[in-house]
């Protein structure tokens, strides 16, 4: 998931994913501000499921845990729009 989250948060699969903006606030998507954190999880879609597991997608740890759960359940499909960056199918 690291390359995917790198693409999602900083636009580069080889760079360290970023969870926070320069001002210290949680990173939000440019195209969709409902996309949250380093893995750009869509809050309306995933927040409830994350909370059911006891995870907070607004924290780095919770964001990664939820992203791994999504990957284990659906593969890379939810990150298909950044496939050109990370190359995962």
PDB file of N, CA, C and O in Angstrom, chain B, residues numbered from 101:
ATOM      1  N   UNK B 101       0.812  -1.200   0.000  1.00  0.00           N
ATOM      2  CA  UNK B 101       0.000   0.000   0.000  1.00  0.00           C
ATOM      3  C   UNK B 101       0.859   1.270   0.000  1.00  0.00           C
ATOM      4  O   UNK B 101       0.378   2.339  -0.375  1.00  0.00           O
ATOM      5  N   UNK B 102       2.111   1.161   0.412  1.00  0.00           N
ATOM      6  CA  UNK B 102       2.945   2.362   0.485  1.00  0.00           C
ATOM      7  C   UNK B 102       3.027   3.099  -0.844  1.00  0.00           C
ATOM      8  O   UNK B 102       2.851   4.318  -0.854  1.00  0.00           O
ATOM      9  N   UNK B 103       3.288   2.423  -1.984  1.00  0.00           N
ATOM     10  CA  UNK B 103       3.324   3.156  -3.254  1.00  0.00           C
ATOM     11  C   UNK B 103       1.984   3.816  -3.594  1.00  0.00           C
ATOM     12  O   UNK B 103       1.953   4.930  -4.119  1.00  0.00           O
ATOM     13  N   UNK B 104       0.898   3.138  -3.299  1.00  0.00           N
ATOM     14  CA  UNK B 104      -0.431   3.695  -3.576  1.00  0.00           C
ATOM     15  C   UNK B 104      -0.653   4.941  -2.719  1.00  0.00           C
ATOM     16  O   UNK B 104      -1.093   5.974  -3.223  1.00  0.00           O
ATOM     17  N   UNK B 105      -0.350   4.843  -1.437  1.00  0.00           N
ATOM     18  CA  UNK B 105      -0.555   5.986  -0.541  1.00  0.00           C
ATOM     19  C   UNK B 105       0.405   7.125  -0.889  1.00  0.00           C
ATOM     20  O   UNK B 105       0.057   8.295  -0.729  1.00  0.00           O
ATOM     21  N   UNK B 106       1.602   6.796  -1.358  1.00  0.00           N
ATOM     22  CA  UNK B 106       2.514   7.831  -1.838  1.00  0.00           C
ATOM     23  C   UNK B 106       1.920   8.576  -3.016  1.00  0.00           C
ATOM     24  O   UNK B 106       1.981   9.804  -3.080  1.00  0.00           O
ATOM     25  N   UNK B 107       1.342   7.829  -3.951  1.00  0.00           N
ATOM     26  CA  UNK B 107       0.676   8.468  -5.097  1.00  0.00           C
ATOM     27  C   UNK B 107      -0.498   9.317  -4.647  1.00  0.00           C
ATOM     28  O   UNK B 107      -0.676  10.449  -5.098  1.00  0.00           O
ATOM     29  N   UNK B 108      -1.289   8.757  -3.760  1.00  0.00           N
ATOM     30  CA  UNK B 108      -2.491   9.454  -3.318  1.00  0.00           C
ATOM     31  C   UNK B 108      -2.181  10.739  -2.566  1.00  0.00           C
ATOM     32  O   UNK B 108      -2.874  11.741  -2.740  1.00  0.00           O
ATOM     33  N   UNK B 109      -1.151  10.721  -1.736  1.00  0.00           N
ATOM     34  CA  UNK B 109      -0.911  11.883  -0.875  1.00  0.00           C
ATOM     35  C   UNK B 109       0.100  12.881  -1.430  1.00  0.00           C
ATOM     36  O   UNK B 109      -0.053  14.086  -1.225  1.00  0.00           O
ATOM     37  N   UNK B 110       1.134  12.401  -2.133  1.00  0.00           N
ATOM     38  CA  UNK B 110       2.163  13.321  -2.629  1.00  0.00           C
ATOM     39  C   UNK B 110       2.412  13.194  -4.124  1.00  0.00           C
ATOM     40  O   UNK B 110       3.258  13.896  -4.678  1.00  0.00           O
ATOM     41  N   UNK B 111       1.672  12.294  -4.784  1.00  0.00           N
ATOM     42  CA  UNK B 111       1.782  12.165  -6.236  1.00  0.00           C
ATOM     43  C   UNK B 111       3.000  11.412  -6.722  1.00  0.00           C
ATOM     44  O   UNK B 111       3.378  11.535  -7.887  1.00  0.00           O
ATOM     45  N   UNK B 112       3.633  10.620  -5.836  1.00  0.00           N
ATOM     46  CA  UNK B 112       4.843   9.892  -6.221  1.00  0.00           C
ATOM     47  C   UNK B 112       4.906   8.584  -5.438  1.00  0.00           C
ATOM     48  O   UNK B 112       4.932   8.606  -4.208  1.00  0.00           O
ATOM     49  N   UNK B 113       4.932   7.433  -6.138  1.00  0.00           N
ATOM     50  CA  UNK B 113       4.941   6.143  -5.444  1.00  0.00           C
ATOM     51  C   UNK B 113       6.239   5.878  -4.687  1.00  0.00           C
ATOM     52  O   UNK B 113       6.282   4.993  -3.833  1.00  0.00           O
ATOM     53  N   UNK B 114       7.291   6.628  -4.984  1.00  0.00           N
ATOM     54  CA  UNK B 114       8.590   6.416  -4.340  1.00  0.00           C
ATOM     55  C   UNK B 114       8.834   7.334  -3.150  1.00  0.00           C
ATOM     56  O   UNK B 114       9.855   7.217  -2.473  1.00  0.00           O
ATOM     57  N   UNK B 115       7.906   8.244  -2.892  1.00  0.00           N
ATOM     58  CA  UNK B 115       8.062   9.161  -1.764  1.00  0.00           C
ATOM     59  C   UNK B 115       7.232   8.693  -0.570  1.00  0.00           C
ATOM     60  O   UNK B 115       6.250   7.963  -0.710  1.00  0.00           O
ATOM     61  N   UNK B 116       7.657   9.134   0.587  1.00  0.00           N
ATOM     62  CA  UNK B 116       6.953   8.802   1.828  1.00  0.00           C
ATOM     63  C   UNK B 116       5.559   9.439   1.809  1.00  0.00           C
ATOM     64  O   UNK B 116       5.433  10.644   1.594  1.00  0.00           O
ATOM     65  N   UNK B 117       4.513   8.636   2.032  1.00  0.00           N
ATOM     66  CA  UNK B 117       3.163   9.215   2.081  1.00  0.00           C
ATOM     67  C   UNK B 117       3.059  10.259   3.192  1.00  0.00           C
ATOM     68  O   UNK B 117       3.693  10.126   4.238  1.00  0.00           O
ATOM     69  N   UNK B 118       2.270  11.278   2.961  1.00  0.00           N
ATOM     70  CA  UNK B 118       2.065  12.342   3.936  1.00  0.00           C
ATOM     71  C   UNK B 118       0.626  12.321   4.424  1.00  0.00           C
ATOM     72  O   UNK B 118      -0.308  12.212   3.630  1.00  0.00           O
ATOM     73  N   UNK B 119       0.458  12.425   5.713  1.00  0.00           N
ATOM     74  CA  UNK B 119      -0.892  12.411   6.288  1.00  0.00           C
ATOM     75  C   UNK B 119      -1.395  13.817   6.610  1.00  0.00           C
ATOM     76  O   UNK B 119      -2.601  14.050   6.698  1.00  0.00           O
ATOM     77  N   UNK B 120      -0.448  14.758   6.786  1.00  0.00           N
ATOM     78  CA  UNK B 120      -0.812  16.104   7.202  1.00  0.00           C
ATOM     79  C   UNK B 120      -0.349  17.134   6.182  1.00  0.00           C
ATOM     80  O   UNK B 120       0.676  16.956   5.523  1.00  0.00           O
ATOM     81  N   UNK B 121      -1.119  18.215   6.061  1.00  0.00           N
ATOM     82  CA  UNK B 121      -0.723  19.369   5.260  1.00  0.00           C
ATOM     83  C   UNK B 121       0.382  20.124   5.998  1.00  0.00           C
ATOM     84  O   UNK B 121       0.687  19.835   7.155  1.00  0.00           O
ATOM     85  N   UNK B 122       0.965  21.085   5.313  1.00  0.00           N
ATOM     86  CA  UNK B 122       2.027  21.901   5.917  1.00  0.00           C
ATOM     87  C   UNK B 122       1.555  22.640   7.166  1.00  0.00           C
ATOM     88  O   UNK B 122       2.354  22.910   8.063  1.00  0.00           O
ATOM     89  N   UNK B 123       0.260  22.969   7.235  1.00  0.00           N
ATOM     90  CA  UNK B 123      -0.260  23.690   8.404  1.00  0.00           C
ATOM     91  C   UNK B 123      -0.639  22.761   9.562  1.00  0.00           C
ATOM     92  O   UNK B 123      -1.140  23.220  10.589  1.00  0.00           O
ATOM     93  N   UNK B 124      -0.398  21.451   9.395  1.00  0.00           N
ATOM     94  CA  UNK B 124      -0.665  20.484  10.452  1.00  0.00           C
ATOM     95  C   UNK B 124      -2.041  19.859  10.407  1.00  0.00           C
ATOM     96  O   UNK B 124      -2.335  18.964  11.200  1.00  0.00           O
ATOM     97  N   UNK B 125      -2.892  20.306   9.501  1.00  0.00           N
ATOM     98  CA  UNK B 125      -4.225  19.713   9.388  1.00  0.00           C
ATOM     99  C   UNK B 125      -4.141  18.426   8.565  1.00  0.00           C
ATOM    100  O   UNK B 125      -3.209  18.227   7.786  1.00  0.00           O
ATOM    101  N   UNK B 126      -5.126  17.568   8.754  1.00  0.00           N
ATOM    102  CA  UNK B 126      -5.169  16.311   8.010  1.00  0.00           C
ATOM    103  C   UNK B 126      -5.318  16.614   6.520  1.00  0.00           C
ATOM    104  O   UNK B 126      -6.142  17.435   6.116  1.00  0.00           O
ATOM    105  N   UNK B 127      -4.517  15.946   5.731  1.00  0.00           N
ATOM    106  CA  UNK B 127      -4.546  16.118   4.280  1.00  0.00           C
ATOM    107  C   UNK B 127      -5.915  15.737   3.727  1.00  0.00           C
ATOM    108  O   UNK B 127      -6.478  14.699   4.074  1.00  0.00           O
ATOM    109  N   UNK B 128      -6.432  16.594   2.867  1.00  0.00           N
ATOM    110  CA  UNK B 128      -7.701  16.321   2.180  1.00  0.00           C
ATOM    111  C   UNK B 128      -7.442  16.332   0.686  1.00  0.00           C
ATOM    112  O   UNK B 128      -6.519  16.986   0.201  1.00  0.00           O
ATOM    113  N   UNK B 129      -8.273  15.594  -0.029  1.00  0.00           N
ATOM    114  CA  UNK B 129      -8.120  15.517  -1.471  1.00  0.00           C
ATOM    115  C   UNK B 129      -8.346  16.854  -2.149  1.00  0.00           C
ATOM    116  O   UNK B 129      -9.181  17.651  -1.722  1.00  0.00           O
ATOM    117  N   UNK B 130      -7.593  17.087  -3.209  1.00  0.00           N
ATOM    118  CA  UNK B 130      -7.778  18.318  -3.992  1.00  0.00           C
ATOM    119  C   UNK B 130      -9.042  18.231  -4.832  1.00  0.00           C
ATOM    120  O   UNK B 130      -9.813  19.187  -4.914  1.00  0.00           O
ATOM    121  N   UNK B 131      -9.244  17.079  -5.452  1.00  0.00           N
ATOM    122  CA  UNK B 131     -10.434  16.909  -6.287  1.00  0.00           C
ATOM    123  C   UNK B 131     -11.672  16.607  -5.455  1.00  0.00           C
ATOM    124  O   UNK B 131     -12.785  16.990  -5.816  1.00  0.00           O
ATOM    125  N   UNK B 132     -11.465  15.910  -4.330  1.00  0.00           N
ATOM    126  CA  UNK B 132     -12.588  15.590  -3.459  1.00  0.00           C
ATOM    127  C   UNK B 132     -12.147  15.777  -2.012  1.00  0.00           C
ATOM    128  O   UNK B 132     -11.419  14.938  -1.482  1.00  0.00           O
ATOM    129  N   UNK B 133     -12.567  16.851  -1.367  1.00  0.00           N
ATOM    130  CA  UNK B 133     -12.136  17.095   0.012  1.00  0.00           C
ATOM    131  C   UNK B 133     -12.644  16.075   1.023  1.00  0.00           C
ATOM    132  O   UNK B 133     -12.245  16.120   2.187  1.00  0.00           O
ATOM    133  N   UNK B 134     -13.509  15.161   0.612  1.00  0.00           N
ATOM    134  CA  UNK B 134     -13.933  14.069   1.490  1.00  0.00           C
ATOM    135  C   UNK B 134     -12.900  12.950   1.540  1.00  0.00           C
ATOM    136  O   UNK B 134     -13.034  12.031   2.347  1.00  0.00           O
ATOM    137  N   UNK B 135     -11.868  13.007   0.693  1.00  0.00           N
ATOM    138  CA  UNK B 135     -10.782  12.030   0.722  1.00  0.00           C
ATOM    139  C   UNK B 135      -9.785  12.474   1.779  1.00  0.00           C
ATOM    140  O   UNK B 135      -9.313  13.610   1.764  1.00  0.00           O
ATOM    141  N   UNK B 136      -9.468  11.563   2.701  1.00  0.00           N
ATOM    142  CA  UNK B 136      -8.772  11.908   3.933  1.00  0.00           C
ATOM    143  C   UNK B 136      -7.430  11.186   4.057  1.00  0.00           C
ATOM    144  O   UNK B 136      -7.331   9.986   3.802  1.00  0.00           O
ATOM    145  N   UNK B 137      -6.404  11.936   4.450  1.00  0.00           N
ATOM    146  CA  UNK B 137      -5.138  11.367   4.890  1.00  0.00           C
ATOM    147  C   UNK B 137      -4.249  10.802   3.814  1.00  0.00           C
ATOM    148  O   UNK B 137      -4.467  11.024   2.623  1.00  0.00           O
ATOM    149  N   UNK B 138      -3.232  10.061   4.252  1.00  0.00           N
ATOM    150  CA  UNK B 138      -2.195   9.581   3.350  1.00  0.00           C
ATOM    151  C   UNK B 138      -2.707   8.617   2.293  1.00  0.00           C
ATOM    152  O   UNK B 138      -2.159   8.566   1.192  1.00  0.00           O
ATOM    153  N   UNK B 139      -3.731   7.861   2.600  1.00  0.00           N
ATOM    154  CA  UNK B 139      -4.263   6.902   1.618  1.00  0.00           C
ATOM    155  C   UNK B 139      -5.503   7.436   0.921  1.00  0.00           C
ATOM    156  O   UNK B 139      -6.116   6.742   0.110  1.00  0.00           O
ATOM    157  N   UNK B 140      -5.875   8.692   1.244  1.00  0.00           N
ATOM    158  CA  UNK B 140      -6.998   9.381   0.612  1.00  0.00           C
ATOM    159  C   UNK B 140      -8.272   8.535   0.649  1.00  0.00           C
ATOM    160  O   UNK B 140      -8.885   8.254  -0.381  1.00  0.00           O
ATOM    161  N   UNK B 141      -8.649   8.142   1.857  1.00  0.00           N
ATOM    162  CA  UNK B 141      -9.858   7.354   2.069  1.00  0.00           C
ATOM    163  C   UNK B 141     -11.072   8.273   2.044  1.00  0.00           C
ATOM    164  O   UNK B 141     -11.091   9.309   2.709  1.00  0.00           O
ATOM    165  N   UNK B 142     -12.063   7.896   1.291  1.00  0.00           N
ATOM    166  CA  UNK B 142     -13.270   8.696   1.179  1.00  0.00           C
ATOM    167  C   UNK B 142     -14.092   8.529   2.456  1.00  0.00           C
ATOM    168  O   UNK B 142     -14.615   7.449   2.730  1.00  0.00           O
ATOM    169  N   UNK B 143     -14.200   9.605   3.232  1.00  0.00           N
ATOM    170  CA  UNK B 143     -14.854   9.535   4.544  1.00  0.00           C
ATOM    171  C   UNK B 143     -16.306   9.061   4.464  1.00  0.00           C
ATOM    172  O   UNK B 143     -16.685   8.185   5.241  1.00  0.00           O
ATOM    173  N   UNK B 144     -17.145   9.597   3.557  1.00  0.00           N
ATOM    174  CA  UNK B 144     -18.521   9.107   3.521  1.00  0.00           C
ATOM    175  C   UNK B 144     -18.619   7.608   3.213  1.00  0.00           C
ATOM    176  O   UNK B 144     -19.561   6.943   3.644  1.00  0.00           O
ATOM    177  N   UNK B 145     -17.667   7.094   2.485  1.00  0.00           N
ATOM    178  CA  UNK B 145     -17.683   5.675   2.124  1.00  0.00           C
ATOM    179  C   UNK B 145     -17.113   4.790   3.225  1.00  0.00           C
ATOM    180  O   UNK B 145     -17.662   3.722   3.498  1.00  0.00           O
ATOM    181  N   UNK B 146     -16.016   5.212   3.867  1.00  0.00           N
ATOM    182  CA  UNK B 146     -15.252   4.303   4.724  1.00  0.00           C
ATOM    183  C   UNK B 146     -15.251   4.621   6.210  1.00  0.00           C
ATOM    184  O   UNK B 146     -14.867   3.761   7.003  1.00  0.00           O
ATOM    185  N   UNK B 147     -15.658   5.799   6.620  1.00  0.00           N
ATOM    186  CA  UNK B 147     -15.543   6.173   8.022  1.00  0.00           C
ATOM    187  C   UNK B 147     -16.342   5.251   8.942  1.00  0.00           C
ATOM    188  O   UNK B 147     -15.840   4.834   9.986  1.00  0.00           O
ATOM    189  N   UNK B 148     -17.556   4.937   8.571  1.00  0.00           N
ATOM    190  CA  UNK B 148     -18.382   4.079   9.437  1.00  0.00           C
ATOM    191  C   UNK B 148     -17.758   2.698   9.612  1.00  0.00           C
ATOM    192  O   UNK B 148     -17.718   2.169  10.723  1.00  0.00           O
ATOM    193  N   UNK B 149     -17.272   2.116   8.521  1.00  0.00           N
ATOM    194  CA  UNK B 149     -16.624   0.805   8.609  1.00  0.00           C
ATOM    195  C   UNK B 149     -15.378   0.889   9.484  1.00  0.00           C
ATOM    196  O   UNK B 149     -15.126   0.003  10.301  1.00  0.00           O
ATOM    197  N   UNK B 150     -14.602   1.955   9.313  1.00  0.00           N
ATOM    198  CA  UNK B 150     -13.411   2.136  10.144  1.00  0.00           C
ATOM    199  C   UNK B 150     -13.797   2.202  11.623  1.00  0.00           C
ATOM    200  O   UNK B 150     -13.168   1.556  12.461  1.00  0.00           O
ATOM    201  N   UNK B 151     -14.820   2.975  11.934  1.00  0.00           N
ATOM    202  CA  UNK B 151     -15.252   3.113  13.324  1.00  0.00           C
ATOM    203  C   UNK B 151     -15.730   1.784  13.895  1.00  0.00           C
ATOM    204  O   UNK B 151     -15.517   1.505  15.075  1.00  0.00           O
ATOM    205  N   UNK B 152     -16.377   0.958  13.066  1.00  0.00           N
ATOM    206  CA  UNK B 152     -16.809  -0.372  13.517  1.00  0.00           C
ATOM    207  C   UNK B 152     -15.618  -1.227  13.936  1.00  0.00           C
ATOM    208  O   UNK B 152     -15.743  -2.093  14.801  1.00  0.00           O
ATOM    209  N   UNK B 153     -14.462  -0.982  13.320  1.00  0.00           N
ATOM    210  CA  UNK B 153     -13.234  -1.719  13.653  1.00  0.00           C
ATOM    211  C   UNK B 153     -12.427  -1.011  14.741  1.00  0.00           C
ATOM    212  O   UNK B 153     -11.396  -1.517  15.183  1.00  0.00           O
ATOM    213  N   UNK B 154     -12.898   0.157  15.168  1.00  0.00           N
ATOM    214  CA  UNK B 154     -12.187   0.911  16.185  1.00  0.00           C
ATOM    215  C   UNK B 154     -11.063   1.776  15.636  1.00  0.00           C
ATOM    216  O   UNK B 154     -10.158   2.155  16.379  1.00  0.00           O
ATOM    217  N   UNK B 155     -11.107   2.096  14.344  1.00  0.00           N
ATOM    218  CA  UNK B 155     -10.065   2.888  13.698  1.00  0.00           C
ATOM    219  C   UNK B 155     -10.580   4.286  13.383  1.00  0.00           C
ATOM    220  O   UNK B 155     -11.763   4.484  13.106  1.00  0.00           O
ATOM    221  N   UNK B 156      -9.675   5.238  13.431  1.00  0.00           N
ATOM    222  CA  UNK B 156      -9.986   6.622  13.108  1.00  0.00           C
ATOM    223  C   UNK B 156      -9.196   6.993  11.856  1.00  0.00           C
ATOM    224  O   UNK B 156      -7.974   7.129  11.920  1.00  0.00           O
ATOM    225  N   UNK B 157      -9.871   7.158  10.723  1.00  0.00           N
ATOM    226  CA  UNK B 157      -9.177   7.438   9.467  1.00  0.00           C
ATOM    227  C   UNK B 157      -8.509   8.803   9.459  1.00  0.00           C
ATOM    228  O   UNK B 157      -7.751   9.111   8.539  1.00  0.00           O
ATOM    229  N   UNK B 158      -8.774   9.625  10.463  1.00  0.00           N
ATOM    230  CA  UNK B 158      -8.137  10.936  10.566  1.00  0.00           C
ATOM    231  C   UNK B 158      -6.767  10.856  11.244  1.00  0.00           C
ATOM    232  O   UNK B 158      -6.052  11.856  11.315  1.00  0.00           O
ATOM    233  N   UNK B 159      -6.401   9.671  11.741  1.00  0.00           N
ATOM    234  CA  UNK B 159      -5.059   9.459  12.294  1.00  0.00           C
ATOM    235  C   UNK B 159      -4.256   8.650  11.277  1.00  0.00           C
ATOM    236  O   UNK B 159      -4.830   7.891  10.496  1.00  0.00           O
ATOM    237  N   UNK B 160      -2.924   8.809  11.283  1.00  0.00           N
ATOM    238  CA  UNK B 160      -2.117   8.010  10.349  1.00  0.00           C
ATOM    239  C   UNK B 160      -2.321   6.506  10.545  1.00  0.00           C
ATOM    240  O   UNK B 160      -2.443   5.761   9.572  1.00  0.00           O
ATOM    241  N   UNK B 161      -2.356   6.070  11.788  1.00  0.00           N
ATOM    242  CA  UNK B 161      -2.494   4.641  12.071  1.00  0.00           C
ATOM    243  C   UNK B 161      -3.836   4.104  11.577  1.00  0.00           C
ATOM    244  O   UNK B 161      -3.895   3.069  10.914  1.00  0.00           O
ATOM    245  N   UNK B 162      -4.902   4.813  11.904  1.00  0.00           N
ATOM    246  CA  UNK B 162      -6.235   4.387  11.488  1.00  0.00           C
ATOM    247  C   UNK B 162      -6.408   4.427   9.984  1.00  0.00           C
ATOM    248  O   UNK B 162      -7.083   3.568   9.417  1.00  0.00           O
ATOM    249  N   UNK B 163      -5.807   5.411   9.327  1.00  0.00           N
ATOM    250  CA  UNK B 163      -5.883   5.533   7.872  1.00  0.00           C
ATOM    251  C   UNK B 163      -5.238   4.320   7.207  1.00  0.00           C
ATOM    252  O   UNK B 163      -5.794   3.745   6.272  1.00  0.00           O
ATOM    253  N   UNK B 164      -4.071   3.940   7.696  1.00  0.00           N
ATOM    254  CA  UNK B 164      -3.363   2.791   7.119  1.00  0.00           C
ATOM    255  C   UNK B 164      -4.091   1.483   7.426  1.00  0.00           C
ATOM    256  O   UNK B 164      -4.204   0.621   6.554  1.00  0.00           O
ATOM    257  N   UNK B 165      -4.582   1.327   8.649  1.00  0.00           N
ATOM    258  CA  UNK B 165      -5.323   0.115   8.988  1.00  0.00           C
ATOM    259  C   UNK B 165      -6.552  -0.047   8.096  1.00  0.00           C
ATOM    260  O   UNK B 165      -6.828  -1.139   7.600  1.00  0.00           O
ATOM    261  N   UNK B 166      -7.289   1.051   7.897  1.00  0.00           N
ATOM    262  CA  UNK B 166      -8.473   0.988   7.044  1.00  0.00           C
ATOM    263  C   UNK B 166      -8.076   0.722   5.604  1.00  0.00           C
ATOM    264  O   UNK B 166      -8.742  -0.060   4.926  1.00  0.00           O
ATOM    265  N   UNK B 167      -7.015   1.347   5.114  1.00  0.00           N
ATOM    266  CA  UNK B 167      -6.551   1.112   3.743  1.00  0.00           C
ATOM    267  C   UNK B 167      -6.177  -0.358   3.544  1.00  0.00           C
ATOM    268  O   UNK B 167      -6.494  -0.948   2.511  1.00  0.00           O
ATOM    269  N   UNK B 168      -5.507  -0.943   4.525  1.00  0.00           N
ATOM    270  CA  UNK B 168      -5.151  -2.363   4.410  1.00  0.00           C
ATOM    271  C   UNK B 168      -6.392  -3.249   4.410  1.00  0.00           C
ATOM    272  O   UNK B 168      -6.448  -4.238   3.679  1.00  0.00           O
ATOM    273  N   UNK B 169      -7.381  -2.902   5.220  1.00  0.00           N
ATOM    274  CA  UNK B 169      -8.634  -3.667   5.229  1.00  0.00           C
ATOM    275  C   UNK B 169      -9.322  -3.559   3.868  1.00  0.00           C
ATOM    276  O   UNK B 169      -9.802  -4.555   3.327  1.00  0.00           O
ATOM    277  N   UNK B 170      -9.367  -2.348   3.324  1.00  0.00           N
ATOM    278  CA  UNK B 170      -9.978  -2.155   2.004  1.00  0.00           C
ATOM    279  C   UNK B 170      -9.237  -2.979   0.963  1.00  0.00           C
ATOM    280  O   UNK B 170      -9.864  -3.655   0.147  1.00  0.00           O
ATOM    281  N   UNK B 171      -7.903  -2.929   0.982  1.00  0.00           N
ATOM    282  CA  UNK B 171      -7.118  -3.710   0.022  1.00  0.00           C
ATOM    283  C   UNK B 171      -7.403  -5.205   0.179  1.00  0.00           C
ATOM    284  O   UNK B 171      -7.608  -5.900  -0.815  1.00  0.00           O
ATOM    285  N   UNK B 172      -7.416  -5.704   1.418  1.00  0.00           N
ATOM    286  CA  UNK B 172      -7.681  -7.127   1.646  1.00  0.00           C
ATOM    287  C   UNK B 172      -9.065  -7.527   1.159  1.00  0.00           C
ATOM    288  O   UNK B 172      -9.278  -8.677   0.776  1.00  0.00           O
ATOM    289  N   UNK B 173     -10.003  -6.594   1.171  1.00  0.00           N
ATOM    290  CA  UNK B 173     -11.382  -6.861   0.776  1.00  0.00           C
ATOM    291  C   UNK B 173     -11.619  -6.635  -0.718  1.00  0.00           C
ATOM    292  O   UNK B 173     -12.296  -7.436  -1.364  1.00  0.00           O
ATOM    293  N   UNK B 174     -11.067  -5.552  -1.270  1.00  0.00           N
ATOM    294  CA  UNK B 174     -11.386  -5.141  -2.644  1.00  0.00           C
ATOM    295  C   UNK B 174     -10.175  -5.016  -3.564  1.00  0.00           C
ATOM    296  O   UNK B 174     -10.331  -4.694  -4.742  1.00  0.00           O
ATOM    297  N   UNK B 175      -8.993  -5.261  -3.055  1.00  0.00           N
ATOM    298  CA  UNK B 175      -7.800  -5.072  -3.883  1.00  0.00           C
ATOM    299  C   UNK B 175      -7.566  -3.594  -4.145  1.00  0.00           C
ATOM    300  O   UNK B 175      -7.938  -2.742  -3.339  1.00  0.00           O
ATOM    301  N   UNK B 176      -6.949  -3.300  -5.274  1.00  0.00           N
ATOM    302  CA  UNK B 176      -6.602  -1.924  -5.621  1.00  0.00           C
ATOM    303  C   UNK B 176      -7.740  -1.150  -6.293  1.00  0.00           C
ATOM    304  O   UNK B 176      -7.571   0.024  -6.625  1.00  0.00           O
ATOM    305  N   UNK B 177      -8.878  -1.781  -6.494  1.00  0.00           N
ATOM    306  CA  UNK B 177     -10.001  -1.152  -7.197  1.00  0.00           C
ATOM    307  C   UNK B 177     -10.353   0.246  -6.653  1.00  0.00           C
ATOM    308  O   UNK B 177     -10.571   1.157  -7.453  1.00  0.00           O
ATOM    309  N   UNK B 178     -10.417   0.450  -5.335  1.00  0.00           N
ATOM    310  CA  UNK B 178     -10.765   1.787  -4.842  1.00  0.00           C
ATOM    311  C   UNK B 178      -9.740   2.871  -5.193  1.00  0.00           C
ATOM    312  O   UNK B 178     -10.048   4.059  -5.102  1.00  0.00           O
ATOM    313  N   UNK B 179      -8.542   2.480  -5.587  1.00  0.00           N
ATOM    314  CA  UNK B 179      -7.505   3.442  -5.958  1.00  0.00           C
ATOM    315  C   UNK B 179      -7.229   3.393  -7.459  1.00  0.00           C
ATOM    316  O   UNK B 179      -6.129   3.712  -7.908  1.00  0.00           O
ATOM    317  N   UNK B 180      -8.230   2.994  -8.220  1.00  0.00           N
ATOM    318  CA  UNK B 180      -8.045   2.834  -9.667  1.00  0.00           C
ATOM    319  C   UNK B 180      -7.726   4.149 -10.374  1.00  0.00           C
ATOM    320  O   UNK B 180      -7.058   4.146 -11.408  1.00  0.00           O
ATOM    321  N   UNK B 181      -8.192   5.263  -9.834  1.00  0.00           N
ATOM    322  CA  UNK B 181      -7.966   6.531 -10.517  1.00  0.00           C
ATOM    323  C   UNK B 181      -6.502   7.008 -10.424  1.00  0.00           C
ATOM    324  O   UNK B 181      -6.073   7.857 -11.204  1.00  0.00           O
ATOM    325  N   UNK B 182      -5.755   6.461  -9.476  1.00  0.00           N
ATOM    326  CA  UNK B 182      -4.336   6.807  -9.387  1.00  0.00           C
ATOM    327  C   UNK B 182      -3.455   5.678  -9.931  1.00  0.00           C
ATOM    328  O   UNK B 182      -2.244   5.670  -9.710  1.00  0.00           O
ATOM    329  N   UNK B 183      -4.068   4.729 -10.641  1.00  0.00           N
ATOM    330  CA  UNK B 183      -3.320   3.591 -11.197  1.00  0.00           C
ATOM    331  C   UNK B 183      -2.175   4.039 -12.094  1.00  0.00           C
ATOM    332  O   UNK B 183      -1.128   3.392 -12.124  1.00  0.00           O
ATOM    333  N   UNK B 184      -2.355   5.130 -12.823  1.00  0.00           N
ATOM    334  CA  UNK B 184      -1.291   5.635 -13.698  1.00  0.00           C
ATOM    335  C   UNK B 184      -0.048   6.011 -12.932  1.00  0.00           C
ATOM    336  O   UNK B 184       1.047   6.011 -13.496  1.00  0.00           O
ATOM    337  N   UNK B 185      -0.188   6.328 -11.668  1.00  0.00           N
ATOM    338  CA  UNK B 185       0.944   6.679 -10.815  1.00  0.00           C
ATOM    339  C   UNK B 185       1.547   5.430 -10.170  1.00  0.00           C
ATOM    340  O   UNK B 185       2.757   5.217 -10.254  1.00  0.00           O
ATOM    341  N   UNK B 186       0.727   4.612  -9.532  1.00  0.00           N
ATOM    342  CA  UNK B 186       1.262   3.480  -8.773  1.00  0.00           C
ATOM    343  C   UNK B 186       1.361   2.194  -9.572  1.00  0.00           C
ATOM    344  O   UNK B 186       2.084   1.282  -9.171  1.00  0.00           O
ATOM    345  N   UNK B 187       0.664   2.093 -10.677  1.00  0.00           N
ATOM    346  CA  UNK B 187       0.778   0.940 -11.565  1.00  0.00           C
ATOM    347  C   UNK B 187       0.133  -0.339 -11.082  1.00  0.00           C
ATOM    348  O   UNK B 187       0.268  -1.370 -11.741  1.00  0.00           O
ATOM    349  N   UNK B 188      -0.569  -0.316  -9.946  1.00  0.00           N
ATOM    350  CA  UNK B 188      -1.226  -1.537  -9.433  1.00  0.00           C
ATOM    351  C   UNK B 188      -2.556  -1.723 -10.127  1.00  0.00           C
ATOM    352  O   UNK B 188      -3.260  -0.758 -10.426  1.00  0.00           O
ATOM    353  N   UNK B 189      -2.890  -2.974 -10.378  1.00  0.00           N
ATOM    354  CA  UNK B 189      -4.177  -3.277 -11.039  1.00  0.00           C
ATOM    355  C   UNK B 189      -5.116  -3.936 -10.079  1.00  0.00           C
ATOM    356  O   UNK B 189      -6.244  -4.266 -10.446  1.00  0.00           O
TER     357      UNK B 189
END
